[in-house]
Amino acid sequence: MLDMSKRNGGASLREGTAGALRAAAESEGIPGPATAERPARRTFTAEYKQSILREADVAAASGEGAVGGLLRREGLWSSHLASWRRLRARGELAGLKPKRRGPKPARKNLLADENEKLRRQIARLQAELDKAKVIIDVQKKLSPASRHLDAGEPDGGVVMAAVLSLAPLVGMVAACAALMLPRATFYRRQRPAVAKVPRPTPPRALPPAARAEVLSTLNSDRFVDKAPRQVVAELLDEARYLCSARTMYRVLEAAGEIRERRDQLRHPTYVKPELLATAPNQVWSWDIT
């Protein structure tokens, strides 16, 4: 029995096992069974390709069959010669060298990639910060009382002018959002004003003489204190019809004689108080709930 304690780090192998037999054969110098080597793809160096091309040129000049013998002797195909001659004709000597198959590993510099990513992020944040500063400056110049659209002004108000000045710097969406102006309102105000087309006179409208008769009837002493509907009802009782009650209202409105005549209390529109603070500790308020 062989002592295999040194080979296996102090642990002895059981007698008769494959490991014990293999260790005994190696210790006695007995060669083991031959193992097949891993097959390798055949490659050709640039010098070998050039030498084969020279021999093929000499063989082609010597006679028919010489090139075939060369190919069979070297274990080559005619396609090898055609490919190598085409590369030689184009002068691509570097292409004659064997190329490694498979994808080429890309060399990545993780530190440089991370630095470039951080630079892009810093540039984006700096651009957003610059936009925010511009928006804050414009908002400071506008008081809360001026943040409305005045239809009488040709440019649509102060907010419209602020949006026009801010849009080239931060964009239209950000400018409208910062100044609380709907984009639809902005674009609608930008459109040129269209002149109103006068309403055409209906073919069944009263002629001027009939309108004057209606107005004189309504302003007579008999109907001066009565509504048009009462006037129409009384005239119908007398078998007389001038026009409808709605047409009477149109005639009175055209003459400027439509007003509220009832004795009732009217509440005026009060202006809401508004305080503007331009510095700290100027306006104090409280909440009572």
Contacts in CASP RR format, 6 or more apart in sequence:
PFRMAT RR
TARGET T0000
AUTHOR 0000-0000-0000
METHOD contacts of the structure
MODEL  1
MLDMSKRNGGASLREGTAGALRAAAESEGIPGPATAERPARRTFTAEYKQ
SILREADVAAASGEGAVGGLLRREGLWSSHLASWRRLRARGELAGLKPKR
RGPKPARKNLLADENEKLRRQIARLQAELDKAKVIIDVQKKLSPASRHLD
AGEPDGGVVMAAVLSLAPLVGMVAACAALMLPRATFYRRQRPAVAKVPRP
TPPRALPPAARAEVLSTLNSDRFVDKAPRQVVAELLDEARYLCSARTMYR
VLEAAGEIRERRDQLRHPTYVKPELLATAPNQVWSWDIT
1 15 0 8 1.000
2 20 0 8 1.000
2 23 0 8 1.000
2 24 0 8 1.000
2 27 0 8 1.000
3 12 0 8 1.000
4 12 0 8 1.000
4 13 0 8 1.000
4 20 0 8 1.000
4 23 0 8 1.000
5 11 0 8 1.000
5 12 0 8 1.000
7 23 0 8 1.000
7 27 0 8 1.000
8 23 0 8 1.000
13 19 0 8 1.000
13 20 0 8 1.000
13 23 0 8 1.000
14 20 0 8 1.000
25 32 0 8 1.000
41 101 0 8 1.000
43 98 0 8 1.000
44 80 0 8 1.000
44 98 0 8 1.000
45 97 0 8 1.000
45 98 0 8 1.000
46 93 0 8 1.000
46 95 0 8 1.000
46 96 0 8 1.000
46 97 0 8 1.000
49 84 0 8 1.000
49 96 0 8 1.000
50 88 0 8 1.000
50 96 0 8 1.000
52 70 0 8 1.000
52 74 0 8 1.000
52 76 0 8 1.000
52 80 0 8 1.000
52 81 0 8 1.000
52 84 0 8 1.000
53 81 0 8 1.000
53 84 0 8 1.000
53 85 0 8 1.000
53 88 0 8 1.000
55 70 0 8 1.000
56 67 0 8 1.000
56 70 0 8 1.000
56 81 0 8 1.000
59 65 0 8 1.000
59 66 0 8 1.000
59 67 0 8 1.000
59 68 0 8 1.000
59 69 0 8 1.000
59 70 0 8 1.000
60 66 0 8 1.000
60 67 0 8 1.000
67 81 0 8 1.000
70 76 0 8 1.000
71 77 0 8 1.000
71 78 0 8 1.000
71 80 0 8 1.000
71 81 0 8 1.000
84 96 0 8 1.000
87 93 0 8 1.000
87 95 0 8 1.000
87 96 0 8 1.000
88 96 0 8 1.000
131 169 0 8 1.000
131 170 0 8 1.000
131 174 0 8 1.000
134 166 0 8 1.000
134 169 0 8 1.000
134 170 0 8 1.000
135 166 0 8 1.000
135 170 0 8 1.000
135 174 0 8 1.000
135 175 0 8 1.000
135 178 0 8 1.000
138 162 0 8 1.000
138 165 0 8 1.000
138 166 0 8 1.000
138 178 0 8 1.000
138 179 0 8 1.000
139 178 0 8 1.000
139 179 0 8 1.000
141 162 0 8 1.000
142 158 0 8 1.000
142 159 0 8 1.000
142 162 0 8 1.000
142 179 0 8 1.000
143 276 0 8 1.000
144 274 0 8 1.000
144 276 0 8 1.000
145 274 0 8 1.000
145 276 0 8 1.000
146 158 0 8 1.000
146 159 0 8 1.000
147 158 0 8 1.000
147 159 0 8 1.000
147 179 0 8 1.000
147 180 0 8 1.000
148 157 0 8 1.000
148 159 0 8 1.000
149 156 0 8 1.000
149 157 0 8 1.000
149 159 0 8 1.000
149 160 0 8 1.000
149 181 0 8 1.000
149 185 0 8 1.000
149 189 0 8 1.000
150 156 0 8 1.000
150 157 0 8 1.000
155 161 0 8 1.000
155 164 0 8 1.000
156 189 0 8 1.000
159 179 0 8 1.000
159 181 0 8 1.000
160 181 0 8 1.000
160 186 0 8 1.000
160 189 0 8 1.000
162 175 0 8 1.000
162 179 0 8 1.000
163 172 0 8 1.000
163 175 0 8 1.000
163 176 0 8 1.000
163 179 0 8 1.000
163 181 0 8 1.000
163 186 0 8 1.000
166 175 0 8 1.000
166 178 0 8 1.000
166 179 0 8 1.000
167 175 0 8 1.000
170 178 0 8 1.000
172 183 0 8 1.000
172 186 0 8 1.000
173 183 0 8 1.000
176 182 0 8 1.000
176 183 0 8 1.000
176 186 0 8 1.000
206 214 0 8 1.000
206 243 0 8 1.000
206 247 0 8 1.000
206 251 0 8 1.000
210 242 0 8 1.000
210 243 0 8 1.000
211 251 0 8 1.000
211 254 0 8 1.000
213 242 0 8 1.000
214 242 0 8 1.000
214 243 0 8 1.000
214 247 0 8 1.000
214 248 0 8 1.000
214 251 0 8 1.000
215 251 0 8 1.000
215 252 0 8 1.000
215 255 0 8 1.000
217 223 0 8 1.000
217 231 0 8 1.000
217 235 0 8 1.000
217 242 0 8 1.000
218 224 0 8 1.000
218 228 0 8 1.000
218 231 0 8 1.000
218 248 0 8 1.000
218 251 0 8 1.000
218 252 0 8 1.000
218 257 0 8 1.000
219 257 0 8 1.000
223 230 0 8 1.000
223 231 0 8 1.000
223 234 0 8 1.000
226 234 0 8 1.000
228 245 0 8 1.000
228 248 0 8 1.000
228 249 0 8 1.000
228 252 0 8 1.000
229 245 0 8 1.000
231 245 0 8 1.000
231 248 0 8 1.000
232 241 0 8 1.000
232 242 0 8 1.000
232 244 0 8 1.000
232 245 0 8 1.000
232 248 0 8 1.000
235 241 0 8 1.000
235 242 0 8 1.000
242 248 0 8 1.000
243 251 0 8 1.000
249 258 0 8 1.000
252 258 0 8 1.000
275 283 0 8 1.000
276 283 0 8 1.000
277 283 0 8 1.000
END
